[in-house]
């Protein structure tokens, strides 16, 4: 017997999902604000990407290429990949959502890690499946804990590598060990949003693992090092079978034409990317040492952000530090929702912004760097 209600009702489980809350952007009453809460690059996009975007906006009356071929060809050229194994989307979030929509359902489980990207849990629950959260070890993914959590209901495993908000990474040997321990029908999702920043010999984004297996996909984004966050451009590299399934439900024009043009120009301008990475590498080291010098703990990061831990002392905890910094125009990311109630995540910003945060936190802690 059906139940009649006075208004439309979402299917069971939807209202149990906690909506994603982005980092704050404003500091009321402050004349100048440095937004360091969303891991945006301080160098902005390549001038070539801006030029391509403007040219792409000249014919807004036309539908975009539904296959985003120019962008896929540019990605394939830069990374040495097969165009047919690349799918582009409206941010990598769309692609993660498609994976869950196509491969998860009621009664299925998907494994996420303790401090993993919150969107994973949202998309899993949105598909009607159950997220299974496993603990991390020292702010890093614990491969053994993930393998121990696999059951006959497991259909997918999500790994942010590097992790957000921790900034840590999983060495390629451990990623391969994880994959080897998974059943063949379980999809391993490697979210490599910050791969371009990593400078470690034992790191791989996942391209080789995808190329040699049928149950691994890798997602990437243009929102970070390429400076195109406003355009929402993501891409996935995956096996033919998985991409074929996703393409059957993907929106026919899921990317806009200016974004396709700007993305293709951005990824081909690797000299500009290298400038962004060099700036980040320099300041990642400087910020880490400066914060440690004033008595703060920093989780070692390979990304364009730093997780700063505050002492468990009245008046010196993360919420007080957040308010203090905001009052001076420096907006960092509170990460209580990620399991770090006494930490803030700071994006590596411009030299002016970085020096300002160092000075402000030194004042907050009552010490100078």
N, C-alpha and C positions, 0 to 999 in steps of 0.2 A: 504494500500500500504506500503510495507516494504521499509525502508531507507537503502541504501547501503553506507557503510563507508569504509575507507581505512585501518582500523584496528579493532580488536575486541573491543567491548564496554561493560563495566560492566552494569548490570541491574540498573535501576534508584535507587538512594539512596546510592549506595555503595561508590561513590566518595565524598559523604557528610560526611562520617565517619572520624573523626580525629583519626589517628593511635595512639595506646598506646605507650607512651614514658617511658621506665623504668628509674630508678634513675641512675645517672652517677656513674662510677666506677673508674675513673682515675683522678689524680691530676698531670698534667704535671710539670716536674721539681722537684717533691717532692720525696725524697728517700724512705720514708716509708709512706704507706697509710693505714688508718683505714676506711674501707667501712662500713658506718652506715646508708645506704640509702635504704636497701631492707629488713629490718626486719629479717635478718638471725641470727641464734643463735650463740653466741660466743663460745659455748661449742662444736660445731660440732656434728656429728652423734654418736650414740652409737657404741663402738668398735664391738659389736655383729652384728650390721648392716653392718659395713665395711667387716667383715669376711664373712657374708652371701652374700654380693655383689660379693666378689672375687670368692666365690664358684659358684655363679650363672653365672659367666662369663666363666666358664670352657667349656661350650658347646654352644657357640654362633651360631653354625650351625643349631641349633634346634629352631623351632618356640616356643614362650612362650605359657603358658596355656591361651587360649583365655578367660577363665572365671576368671582368677586370683584367683583361689579357695584358695590357701594357704594364700594369703593376706586377703581375705574376711573372712576366718575362724579365722585368728588372730584378726582382728578387732572385729568380733562377740564375740570372747572369752573375750577380754578385756572389752568390753562395755556391754556385756550381751544382744546381739542382735540376730535376726534371719538372718542367712547367706543369705537367699533368698531375703532379702530386702536391700542388700548392693550391690552397683555397684562401681567399681573402674575405674579410668580414668587417662589420661596423664595430671596430674594436675587437680585441681578442675575447672580450666578454661575450659577444654574440656567438663566437665559435664554441666557447665552453658551454654555453647554453644549448646550442645545437647538439653537441655530443650527449648531453644529459637527456635532452628531449628524444633523441633517436635510440639511445642504448639503455636508458634506465626506465623503470616503471615500478608499480606497486609490488612490494616484496623483495626488491633488489636492494643491495647495499653498495655504497661507494666510500672508499677510505680517504680521509683527509688527515692532515697533521695538526697538532695542537695550536700552532701559531700561523697556520696557512691562510691564504687569501680568503676573506669572508665570502666572496662571490661563489666559491665552490659549494659551500653549504647551501646557499640560497638556491642555486641552480639544481642541486641534487634534490632538495625538498620540493622545489617547483615541479620536478618531474614525477613526484610521488614516491621517490625512493628514500632510503634512510641513510643519513651520513654517519659514518663510524669514525670517531676522532681518536687518534692515537697520540700518546705523549711524545714530545721531542726530548732530546738530551743536550743540555747546555746550549739551548736556542738553535739546535740543528736537527734536521730530520734523522730519525732513528730507523734505519732499514729493517733491523731485526724486529722492532715493535710493529712495523707495518706488516711484515710477513706473518707474524703471529696473529694478526687480526683478520687475516683472510679466511673466509668461510665459503660454503657452497653458494651463498647469496651474493658474494662479492662480484661486481661487474666492472668496476672502474677504480683506479687509484690516481689521486691528484698529488703531484709534487711540484711546488714552486721552487725552481732552482735557477738562480739564487732565491732565497726566501724573502718574503716581505711580511712583517716589518723587521725581521732579524738581520738581514743582510748576509747571512751565512750561506754556504753552498754545499752540495753533495758531490764528492769526487766521482769521476766517471766509473771507477772500478766498483763503487758501491751502487751506483745506478744500474750497472750491468748485473750485479749480484741480485738486486731487487727484481729486475725483469726476469732473470733466470728462475727465480723462485715463484713467479706468478703463473697460474694456469693460463693456457693459450687463449682462452676466451675472455680474459680480463684485459681491459684496455688500460695501459699506462699512459697517463697524460703528463707531459713534461712542459710546464709553463715557464718559459725562459724569457720573461719580459725584460730582464736586466742583463741578458747575456753579453751584450756589447761592451759592458763596463768591466767584465771579469778579466783579470790578467793573472791566471793561474794555469800552470802546465797540466794539472790533473783535472781540469774542467772541460766538459763538452756540453753543448746546449742540447744535443740529442739527435742531430742530423744523421749520424752514422747508425744509431740504433733504429731509427725509423726506417732507413733504407734497407735494412736487413731483416725486418720483422713485419708481421701483419697486425700486431696489436699494440703499437706504440704510435703516439702522435706528439708533435711538438708545436706549441703556440708561441708567437712573438708579437711584438707591438711596435708601432711607430710613435707612441705617446711619450716615450722616455728620451733616449739619446737623439732621436730624429726631430724632437720638438714639434710634433704634429698632434698633440693631445686634443686640440679643438676639433680636429677632423675625424677622430675615431677610426683609426686604421689598424687592423690586426691581420695576422696571417697564420695559417696552419700548414705544416708539412706532415703528410700522413700517407698510409698505404691506400692503394686504389679502391679497395673494398669499402673502407670507412668513408673516404671522400665521396664515393658514389652514393652511399646511403644518405650522407648529409646534404648533398646537392639536390636530393629529391624533395627536401623540405625547406631548403634555404630560400629566402626571399629572392625573386627573380632579379631585382635591382637593389641589392642590399648595400651597395656602396655608391656614393655620389661621384660625378665626373671630376670636379675639382680635386677631390681627395685622391682619386686614382692617379691623376696627373702629378699632384704634389708628392705623393708617396713614391712614385717611380723616379722622380727627379731627386728626391732626398736620399734614397738608398744608393743611387749611382754617384752621389757626391761623398765618397768615402773620406776625402781629405778633410771635409768639414766635420765629419763624424769623429775623426781622429783628434781634431782640436778639442772637441767636447770631452772626449775620453781623457786627454792629457790634463785638461783643467780639473776634471773630477779626481783623477789619480793624485794630483798635487794637493788638492784641498782635503781629500779624504784623509790623507796622512796628517796634514797640519791640524785639522779639526780633532782627530782622534787624540793626538798628543796634547793639544791645548786643553781639552776637556779632562783628560786624565791628570794633567798638572794642577787643576783646581779641585781635584778630589772626586771626580765623577767616574763611574764605571761605564765603559763603552764596549758593546759587543763587536768584535772584529768584523768588518764589512768588506764585501767585494763589489758593492753596488754604488749607486749615487745617493745613498742616504746612510744615516748613522742612528743606531738605537742607543739612547742615552739613559742610563739608570741612575736614579737619585737615591740619596740616603734615606733610611727609614727613621727620619728625625722630624719632629714637629717644626713646621714652617719651611722645611727644605725638601718636601716631597714633590712629585711630578705635578700635581694639580696647582700647587703654589707657584712652581717654576713656570708653568704654562701661563698663569695669570700675570706673572711678573714680566715675562717676555712679550706677551700680547700688549701690555700697557706701553711697551716701548716699540711696538710695531713689528715684532718678529713672531710670525705664526708658525708654530710647529704642530705636529700631529700627536694628539693624545691616542694612546693605543691600549686603553683598558679593554676594549672589545676584542682585542687579539690576545688577551691574557697577560698584559703587562700594565697593571694599574699604577705602577710607580716608575714609569718610563715615558719618554717622549721620543718620537722619531723626527729627525731633522734631515731635510733634503740638502745636499751640497748646493749652495747658491753661488751668487756672484762674490767676488772678493769683498766688496763692501758689506754684503749681507753676512758673510761668514765671520768677518772680523767683528761686526756688530754683535753677533750672538756670543762669540767668545768673550767679549767685554761685558755683555749683560749677564751672562751666567757666572762670570768671575765676581761680579758685584753681588749677584744673588747668593752665591756661596760664601761671600765674605773673603774671597781670595782673588788674586790676580794671576793670570796665566803667564 
